[in-house]
Amino acid sequence: MTALLVVDGANVVGSVPDGWWRDRPAAARKLRDRLVAYAARGGATLPPGAAEPPLDGPPEVVLVVEGAARDVESVPGVRVVPAEGSGDDRIVELVADREPGRRCVVVTADRELRGRVTALGAEVTGPRAVRP
């Protein structure tokens, strides 16, 4: 079964002060486009320790976006899921709704969200796993 890699878009984009706040949709598109490589190559592209054990093959990559970035569209390899309210709540829903036994790795630095998704059986890793 293909692993699910869920990326907290706002948290990952906000992890580097590179001016993302001037154009949030563009920052989300840039992250989405970077994630295409992870979708194609799988766990081999995650840094050591990001997912233990490493992912076996390409995961299904889901980027959760919120606010001004909600209109960012999916591309082949990366499904973009807009959050109507809280991005964290949408991520928790995705983790809770995955198929039983399906491995799930959530990319975020948000401590509260980490606790919520690990309680549902997901693994977590920080933004550096997808944004060096």
N, C-alpha and C positions, 0 to 999 in steps of 0.2 A: 504494500500500500504506500502510495506517495506521501511523503511528509508534507505538512502544512507550515509555511513560514509566514507569519503575520507581522507586518511592520507598522509600528506606531509612527505614522508619517510626521505629525507635528513634533513629536519628541525627537525623532532622528534629525529632522531638518533643523530644529532649534538647538541641537547639540554643538553646532559650530557657528560662531558669530561671524558669518561671511556676508551679511547684508540681506539675508533671506527675508526679513520683515518688510523690505521695500516692495517685493513682488512674491507673495506667498504661493500663488498658483505656479509661477515659473520655478520656484524652489522645489515644489512637490513634483513637477514634471521632470526636473533634473534628477531627483531621487528615483522616481519611477524608471527613468531610462537607465540609471545605474543598476537597478535591480534586475533588469533583463538578463544581465550576465549571470546573476545568481540563479535565475530560473533555468538558464541553459546548461550551466555547469554543475549546479548542485553544491553539495557539501564541500567539495574540493576548493571552493572559492571562499568559504568561511574561514576565518583565522583559527588556529589551534585553540581549543577550549571553548569556542563559541557555541558549539553543539557537541555534547558528549553522550554517546559516541557520535562521531561525525555523521552527517546525513548520507544515506545510501542513495546516490543519484539525485537528479534534479527534483526539487520540491515544487509544490504549487505555491506561488508567491502571491500574497495578498497585501496590498498597501491600503491602509485605512487613512482617509483624509477627512478634514473637518474645516469649518469656517470658510474663508475665502478660497480655499483649495478644493472645495467640494465638486467643482465642475471639471476637474482633471479626469481625463478618460483613460480607460484601460488600453493596453497595447498587448500584442502577442507575448505571452510569457508572464505578464503581470496584470492581475485583476485589481482594479482600483475600486474600493468600496467607500462611498461617502457616508459619513456619520451625520444623521439629521440633528442629533444633539451632541452628546459627549462622545468623543472618539474612543475614550477608554471603555465606555459602556458598550460600544459597537464591537470592540476587540473582544471583550468578555463574551458577548453573544456568539461571535464566530468560534471562539474556543469551545464554548459550551455546546454548540450545535454541530461540531465535527463528528465524523463517524466514530463509533466506539473502537478503541484500540489504535486510532490513527495518531501518529506522532505529530506534535505541534511545538514549534519554537516561536516565541514572541520576542521581537526586537524592540526593546524600550529601556530607558533608564529610570522610568517612573516607579518609585518604590511601592506606592499603593497598588498600581496596576500589576506589578510583579507578584505581589501577594495574592491578588484576586485570581490571576491566571494559573499560578502554581497550585492554588487550592483546587483547580479544575484539572490538574494533571499536565499542564503545559510546562515546557522548559522555557527559560528566559536567557537572553544574552543582551549585551549593551549595543548602542548605536555603532560602535567601532566595527562590529561584525559586518556591517554593510556600508559603512561610511568611514573609510580610513582617515 
